[in-house]
Amino acid sequence: MPIAYAAGVRGVREAHDAAVMSVLGHMEEHYSHYRTPDGVRNGGMVAGKFDHATSRNIDPQLHSHIFVLNMVRTEEGGWKANEPKAIFQDQKSLGLWLLRLGQDPRGRELYTTPEMQELERRNLERIRELSPFRSVTNSVEVERYLEGLFSEEGVRLTAGQTAEVLNELTGSRGATLSMGDPGTAKTSTLKVIERFNEEVLVPQGREHISINLAYTGNAARELSLATDKPACTLSSFENGNPASKFALQRENREPPMVVVAR
């Protein structure tokens, strides 16, 4: 579901919301309790729903956080504290309830289908068939290029810049994130990386892909001019992604999590 939502498949968000509301309805019916002199009774639940589209690692992960208040609306219209013991005891089963698809003719709960199991099996097979990540270049090739820059143009990188170039071009991970304070030569370092890409990799049918992001429009323009590649602000990058958590906030009319003063 998270991948389908990120890919823009219609109806995924609505299906997720319906599943969450189904769980909340089940909780209100069976877990929203308050004590009376005559015993425990059921009442109305008060909760807030907060939607996120990514995990903490910024992977696609459509999910909702439910903030349940410790208060129950009584039959008389008053308020009393909830008795949450059963909620904690049944956390796992409540999580499974989110995935339920209904019941079979014998009344057993269904949480998947044979078709979905087959789809999941094929997806796992495709993932296992993927070859491990390998960089498009190696440290020897990059260091030779940097030596040429110094001997031919007098461009000498600092130890930190050299480490950044090697990490981005020859690192063991499929994606790297480069950050730094103002004035630490980030832009000139990115320029060297883009030059290596255009002068060495692209002519040989290889390519290194970079995404240039900046806090302000001026910084984005500087990045674009230095690297001869498109650049944009963090705000425009997030707002341009329909599956981002910021897009969800706007859709839900929630206040922004972060306000950047310019």
C-alpha positions as CSV (number, residue, x, y, z in Angstrom):
1,M,0.0,0.0,0.0
2,P,2.7,2.6,0.8
3,I,4.4,2.0,-2.6
4,A,1.1,2.2,-4.4
5,Y,0.3,5.5,-2.6
6,A,3.7,6.9,-3.5
7,A,3.2,5.8,-7.1
8,G,-0.1,7.7,-7.2
9,V,-2.5,4.7,-7.4
10,R,-6.0,6.1,-7.0
11,G,-8.1,5.0,-4.1
12,V,-5.2,3.9,-1.8
13,R,-5.5,6.8,0.5
14,E,-9.3,6.3,0.8
15,A,-8.8,2.6,1.5
16,H,-6.3,3.4,4.2
17,D,-8.6,6.0,5.8
18,A,-11.5,3.6,5.7
19,A,-9.4,0.9,7.4
20,V,-8.3,3.3,10.1
21,M,-11.8,4.4,10.8
22,S,-12.9,0.8,10.9
23,V,-10.4,0.1,13.7
24,L,-11.4,3.2,15.6
25,G,-15.1,2.2,15.3
26,H,-14.1,-1.3,16.7
27,M,-12.2,0.3,19.5
28,E,-15.0,2.7,20.4
29,E,-17.4,-0.2,20.5
30,H,-15.3,-2.6,22.5
31,Y,-12.5,-0.6,24.3
32,S,-14.0,2.7,25.3
33,H,-15.0,1.9,28.8
34,Y,-15.8,3.9,32.0
35,R,-16.6,2.7,35.5
36,T,-20.0,3.3,37.2
37,P,-21.5,2.1,40.5
38,D,-23.3,-0.6,38.4
39,G,-20.1,-1.8,36.6
40,V,-18.2,-1.0,33.5
41,R,-20.0,0.7,30.6
42,N,-19.2,1.6,27.0
43,G,-19.0,5.2,25.9
44,G,-17.9,7.5,23.1
45,M,-14.2,7.7,22.3
46,V,-12.3,10.9,21.7
47,A,-9.2,10.6,19.4
48,G,-7.2,12.6,16.9
49,K,-5.8,11.1,13.6
50,F,-2.4,12.3,12.2
51,D,-1.3,11.0,8.8
52,H,2.3,10.5,7.6
53,A,3.4,9.3,4.1
54,T,7.0,8.3,5.0
55,S,8.9,6.5,7.7
56,R,11.6,8.2,9.8
57,N,14.1,7.1,7.1
58,I,12.0,8.9,4.5
59,D,10.9,5.6,2.9
60,P,7.4,5.3,1.5
61,Q,5.2,4.3,4.5
62,L,1.6,5.6,4.5
63,H,0.5,5.4,8.1
64,S,-1.6,7.1,10.8
65,H,-0.9,8.0,14.4
66,I,-4.0,7.9,16.6
67,F,-3.9,10.0,19.8
68,V,-6.6,8.6,22.1
69,L,-7.6,10.9,24.9
70,N,-8.1,9.3,28.3
71,M,-11.7,10.4,28.5
72,V,-15.0,8.8,27.5
73,R,-18.4,10.4,26.7
74,T,-21.0,8.8,29.0
75,E,-24.6,8.0,28.2
76,E,-25.7,11.0,30.3
77,G,-23.5,13.4,28.3
78,G,-20.8,13.7,30.9
79,W,-17.1,12.8,30.8
80,K,-15.2,10.1,32.7
81,A,-11.8,8.5,32.5
82,N,-11.2,5.6,30.1
83,E,-10.1,2.2,31.4
84,P,-7.3,1.5,28.9
85,K,-6.0,-1.9,30.2
86,A,-7.7,-3.9,27.5
87,I,-6.2,-1.6,24.8
88,F,-2.6,-2.4,25.9
89,Q,-3.4,-6.1,26.2
90,D,-4.8,-6.3,22.7
91,Q,-2.3,-4.0,20.8
92,K,-1.3,-6.7,18.3
93,S,-4.8,-7.9,17.5
94,L,-5.9,-4.3,17.0
95,G,-3.0,-3.8,14.6
96,L,-4.2,-6.9,12.7
97,W,-7.7,-5.5,12.6
98,L,-6.4,-2.7,10.4
99,L,-5.5,-5.4,7.8
100,R,-8.7,-7.4,8.0
101,L,-10.7,-7.9,4.8
102,G,-13.9,-9.3,6.3
103,Q,-15.0,-12.8,7.1
104,D,-15.3,-16.1,5.2
105,P,-18.5,-18.1,5.2
106,R,-17.5,-19.8,8.4
107,G,-17.0,-16.5,10.2
108,R,-13.2,-16.6,10.2
109,E,-11.4,-13.2,9.8
110,L,-9.6,-12.7,6.5
111,Y,-6.4,-10.6,6.5
112,T,-5.1,-11.5,3.0
113,T,-6.1,-13.3,-0.1
114,P,-4.4,-16.0,-2.2
115,E,-3.9,-13.4,-5.0
116,M,-2.2,-11.0,-2.6
117,Q,0.0,-13.8,-1.2
118,E,1.1,-14.7,-4.8
119,L,1.8,-11.0,-5.5
120,E,3.9,-10.7,-2.4
121,R,5.8,-13.8,-3.3
122,R,6.6,-12.5,-6.8
123,N,7.7,-9.2,-5.4
124,L,10.1,-10.9,-3.0
125,E,11.5,-12.9,-5.9
126,R,12.1,-9.8,-8.0
127,I,13.9,-8.1,-5.0
128,R,16.1,-11.1,-4.5
129,E,17.0,-11.1,-8.2
130,L,18.3,-7.6,-8.0
131,S,22.0,-7.3,-8.2
132,P,23.8,-5.6,-5.2
133,F,24.5,-1.9,-5.6
134,R,27.8,-1.1,-7.2
135,S,29.2,2.3,-7.8
136,V,29.6,3.5,-11.4
137,T,33.3,4.4,-10.7
138,N,36.1,3.6,-8.2
139,S,38.5,5.5,-6.0
140,V,41.5,5.1,-8.4
141,E,39.6,6.6,-11.3
142,V,38.3,9.5,-9.2
143,E,41.7,10.2,-7.6
144,R,43.4,10.2,-11.0
145,Y,40.8,12.8,-12.2
146,L,41.4,15.0,-9.1
147,E,45.2,14.8,-9.7
148,G,44.6,16.0,-13.3
149,L,42.5,18.9,-12.1
150,F,45.4,20.1,-9.9
151,S,48.2,19.6,-12.5
152,E,46.2,21.1,-15.4
153,E,44.1,23.8,-13.7
154,G,45.6,24.2,-10.3
155,V,42.4,23.1,-8.5
156,R,43.3,21.5,-5.2
157,L,40.6,20.1,-2.9
158,T,40.9,20.0,0.8
159,A,40.9,16.7,2.6
160,G,37.3,17.2,3.5
161,Q,36.3,18.0,-0.1
162,T,38.2,15.0,-1.4
163,A,36.5,12.7,1.2
164,E,33.1,14.1,0.1
165,V,33.8,13.5,-3.6
166,L,34.9,9.9,-3.0
167,N,32.0,9.2,-0.7
168,E,29.4,10.4,-3.2
169,L,31.0,8.9,-6.3
170,T,32.4,5.6,-4.9
171,G,30.4,5.0,-1.7
172,S,28.9,1.6,-0.9
173,R,25.3,3.0,-0.6
174,G,22.9,3.7,-3.4
175,A,22.2,7.2,-2.1
176,T,24.2,9.7,-0.1
177,L,23.2,13.0,1.5
178,S,25.6,15.9,1.5
179,M,25.1,18.7,4.1
180,G,27.3,21.5,5.5
181,D,27.4,24.9,7.0
182,P,27.6,28.1,4.9
183,G,31.1,28.7,3.5
184,T,32.4,25.1,3.7
185,A,32.8,24.7,-0.1
186,K,29.8,22.6,-0.7
187,T,29.0,24.2,-4.0
188,S,32.5,24.0,-5.4
189,T,32.7,20.3,-4.3
190,L,29.4,19.6,-6.1
191,K,30.8,21.3,-9.2
192,V,33.8,18.9,-9.2
193,I,31.4,15.9,-8.9
194,E,29.3,17.1,-11.8
195,R,32.4,17.8,-13.9
196,F,33.6,14.2,-13.3
197,N,30.2,12.9,-14.3
198,E,30.1,14.9,-17.5
199,E,33.7,14.5,-18.5
200,V,34.4,11.0,-17.4
201,L,31.3,9.0,-16.8
202,V,28.8,10.1,-19.4
203,P,31.1,9.7,-22.4
204,Q,31.5,6.1,-21.4
205,G,27.8,5.4,-21.0
206,R,27.9,5.7,-17.2
207,E,26.1,8.3,-15.1
208,H,26.0,9.6,-11.5
209,I,22.7,11.4,-10.6
210,S,22.7,14.3,-8.1
211,I,19.7,16.3,-6.8
212,N,20.6,19.8,-5.8
213,L,18.5,21.2,-3.0
214,A,18.9,24.5,-1.0
215,Y,17.0,26.4,1.7
216,T,16.6,29.6,-0.3
217,G,16.0,30.5,-3.9
218,N,19.3,32.4,-4.1
219,A,21.2,29.4,-2.9
220,A,19.4,27.2,-5.4
221,R,20.4,29.5,-8.2
222,E,24.0,29.4,-7.1
223,L,23.9,25.6,-7.1
224,S,22.4,25.6,-10.6
225,L,25.0,28.0,-12.0
226,A,27.9,26.2,-10.4
227,T,26.9,22.7,-11.4
228,D,25.0,23.5,-14.7
229,K,22.3,21.3,-13.3
230,P,18.7,22.1,-12.2
231,A,18.4,23.0,-8.5
232,C,15.4,23.8,-6.3
233,T,14.5,24.8,-2.7
234,L,13.6,22.2,-0.1
235,S,10.1,23.7,0.0
236,S,9.5,23.4,-3.8
237,F,11.0,19.8,-3.8
238,E,8.6,18.7,-1.0
239,N,5.6,20.6,-2.3
240,G,6.1,19.0,-5.7
241,N,5.9,15.5,-4.3
242,P,2.2,14.6,-4.1
243,A,2.9,11.7,-1.7
244,S,4.9,13.8,0.8
245,K,3.9,14.3,4.4
246,F,3.6,18.1,3.6
247,A,1.0,17.3,0.9
248,L,-0.9,15.3,3.4
249,Q,-0.8,18.2,5.8
250,R,-2.2,20.6,3.2
251,E,-4.9,18.1,2.3
252,N,-5.9,17.7,6.0
253,R,-5.6,21.5,6.6
254,E,-3.1,20.9,9.4
255,P,-0.6,23.5,10.5
256,P,2.9,23.2,9.1
257,M,5.4,21.2,11.2
258,V,8.3,23.4,10.2
259,V,8.2,27.1,9.3
260,V,11.4,28.4,7.7
261,A,11.9,32.2,8.1
262,R,13.4,33.8,5.0
